[in-house]
Amino acid sequence: MATNTTLLAKGLRNLGFLVLLFIASPISLTMSFKAMNKLADEKIFIAYIFIGLSAILIIFTIYFAFKTFKILLNALFDS
């Protein structure tokens, strides 16, 4: 039961990117909601666009987390 080092390297690289996504996703959503309060009524659609993009980013972050942990488990346990 040896560790697959190339797959482990890929998993650790993805894990580093995942940490950045864990930080960027909630910050972008928070900034979008704050933009709703700051923008005037005629430019409110910009805030709604950013909220939609932030929601998509959060969904992608969750998907990418499952994918990354699957890679790490395959690298460690050699299934």
N, C-alpha and C positions, 0 to 999 in steps of 0.2 A: 504494500500500500504506500507507494511513493507519491510525493507531491508533484504535480505538473507545474513546473516553474514558469513556462510561457503563459499558461492560462492564469496562474497566480499573478503574474505581472500585469496582465490585461485587467484582471479583477481589481487589483490595487489602484491602477490608473483610473478605472471607472469609479472606484470608491472616492478618490480625490476629487473627481468631477462632481460626484454626488454630494459631497460636503458643500461645494460651491452652490449647487442647486438648492440644497436645504437652506442656505442663507439667502440666496437671491429671490426665491419664490415668495416667502412671506413679506419680504421687504417691498417687492414690487406690488403685491396686493395692498399693503398698507399705504404705499404712495398713491395708488389708484383711488382708494377711498378718501384720502386727504385731498386729492385733486377734485373730487366731487364737491367738497365744501368750498374750495377756493375759486373754482371756475364759475363764470356767469351762466345764466340760463341758455344763452345761444351757443355756448361751447361745451355744454355738458356731455355731448356725444363722444367727445375725446376721452373723457373719464370712463364712459361705458366701454369704449374700445379697449382701454388699458385694463379694465377689470376682466374683460373676456380673455385677453391675452395672458393675464396673470393666472386666471383659472386654468387655462390650457397648460401653462407652465407648471402649475402644481400637480395636475393630473399626470403630466409627463414625468415629473420628479418621482411620483409614487411608482409608476411603471418602471422607470429606470432603476429605482431602488430594488425592486423585486428581481429584475434582470441581473443587476450587479451581484446581489447575494446568491443568486443561482450559479453564476460564474465562479464565485469564490467557493461555494460548496462543492462544485464539480472539480475544482482545482485541488481542494484539500482532501476530499474523500474519494476521488477517482472513480466516479460511478460509471 
